[in-house]
Amino acid sequence: KAEAALADALDEFIGKGNWRDNPGDGAFYGPKIDIKVFDALRRKHQCATVQLDFQLPIRFKLKYTAQAKDGESDRFDRPVIIHRAMLG
């Protein structure tokens, strides 16, 4: 479900077919995006990483009060942590 939502977001942001899936890449917490660039000699370098973490909010029992919908009382939802490394 999270991977499908991430794929939809990438399709919308950079266009369908302009990104590549890399299954089994060692994403421990949840789906991630690795941004890679090429230099003048066509060598690939990893520039940044963004990863969604669904595990730490559970481990630390994090929750927030979500706004009530029609006729409901306020409810608690679990956040998603976003890890990012801007270089490497």
Secondary structure, 3 states (H helix, E strand, C coil): CHHHHHHHHHHHHHCCCCCCCCCCCCCCCCCEEEEEEECCCCCEEEEEEEEEECCHHHHCCCCEEECCCCCCCCEEECCCEEEEECCC
